[in-house]
């Protein structure tokens, strides 16, 4: 095989690498390069780090340090089949030394190259944009949770608060860094949530209405200008339904036990033995609340007929005939649950018995 003279060192070689022999090529070849010192900005509150002109959350501080070194590491464009090894060493809580080692092939042949470099990463702790805004009381939207014709219950307030925090936590995981609750105001008539994100606010309202019923509307208001554009805040008016599951109401000559309440009212018609009842919420206006299903009391079952049962009125002890509920299986002489209202006495469906036994 004919030999080739290296134009740089004059040595004979079988092949040139970039117009020089293999030794000369790799003497001047830099597989990797790293800055001697790097500065890393980390939020002291949430742990996010500043990367490419914005804040993002990655993980532990060591993960962020390694990510910073990896982003700053220069690997020659001729390198192939690259294997990278990073070895961090914590010097102080805010100073790391990281050794980088790279193995690769160069020039598309089985020419193996290995290189090492070390860099110092200095951590600067500060407040990110999100935490600064949250601490400063920044908000883009207000959620006002109220109830039609009544005040929200303590359970509804508690669950609405839990939903708000759950949604904010999920939205943050998905990358919405402005998903936070700046302030919660508890009032007699309901709750006000001051939210950092309009998007998160809408998700909170959807989740509350899905679980507790009701509906919401949004009303934007102009608060100023930024970079030549109008800046708006949005008020989300969340209205919980007038009637809750467990309410007993009088509607269109029927006594209804509410099972769920939202855009549609679902319940049991106690005047018809507990048959299923469905109506649109807007059609339910003017219904009269009679009480709660928990107001039911025990009454003695005297006898059972085809479509009716005879019970002793729990207050007057008079024998009263009432409609026999569907799927009724109690025996004469036993105690059954009845609800006494201004529209008469009603025996509760079998489903209420099963629920109470399960709770006991």
C-alpha positions, 0 to 999 in steps of 0.5 A: 500500500502506498504511504502518504506524507503528512504535510504538517509533521512529515511522517508517513501515514496510510490515510489523512484526517483533515489533510494531516495524519491521525496524530496531528489531527487529534493533537489539535482536535477538541472533542468537548469544551466547557466554560470554567464557571457557570452561573445558575439562577434558581428560585428559592421558593419553588425550585424553578430555574432560569433557562433560555429567557424563561423560568421552568421547573425540572426537579432537584437542584442536582438535576438542574445543575446537570441540565445546566452543564449539559446545555453548556457542553460543546461537542464537536460536530464530527463526533458520532456514537456519543456517550456522555458521563457527568459526575457532580460533586457538591462543594457547598450548598450553592457551589458544584463541581461537575466533571464531564467525560465524553466517548465518541467515534470521529470521521465516520470510522472506528477512530475512538476519542475520549475527552474530559472537562470540568466546570464550576456551577455557582447557584444564585437563589432568587425569586422567579416571576411566578413567586414574585407575582404570587407574593405581590398579590398578583391576580388575573381573575376572581372566582365568586362562588355563590348559591341561588336562593341560599348561602353555600353550606360549610361542606360546599365551601370546603369542597370548593376550596379543595377543588381549587387547590387540586386544580391549581396543583394539576395545572402547575404540573402541566406547565401553567406556572401562573396557576396559583391562588393569591388570596381566598376570601370567605364571606357569609354569602360564599367564597372569593378566590383571587387567581393568578391564571384565567385558564386555571380559574375556568378549570376550577369553575368547570370542576366545581359545577361538575361535582357540586352542580350549578353553572358559571359565567364570565365578565371581563373588565379592562384594567390597563394596558401593557406593551400597547395591548389592553389588559383585562381581569375576568370575574367568574360568577359561579352559582351553585344550585338552589337545591342540593342532593338530599333536599325534599321539595314541592314542585308541580303538585309533586314531592321530590327527593333531589338526587343531583342538581345541575343543568338538570334536576334528578330525583325521586317522586315520593308522591308516586312511590319513588319513581324517577324524576327529571327536569331542567334547572330553569323549569324548577324555579319556584319549587318549595323546599320542604326539608331534608331527607335526614328529617325522616323519622321512624314509623310503625308499619301496620299493614301492606296493601296492593298499592298502599301501606298503612303506618302510624303517624309518628306524631299523632299515632293515627293510622295513615294510608300512604303510597307504597314505595317501589321495591318495598320489602318491609314486613308488617310490625316493622319500623320504616322511614317516613317523611312528614311534610305539609303536603302529607306523609311519605314512605321513603323508597327502599334505596334510602333504607339500603343507604342508611344500613350501609352508613350504620 
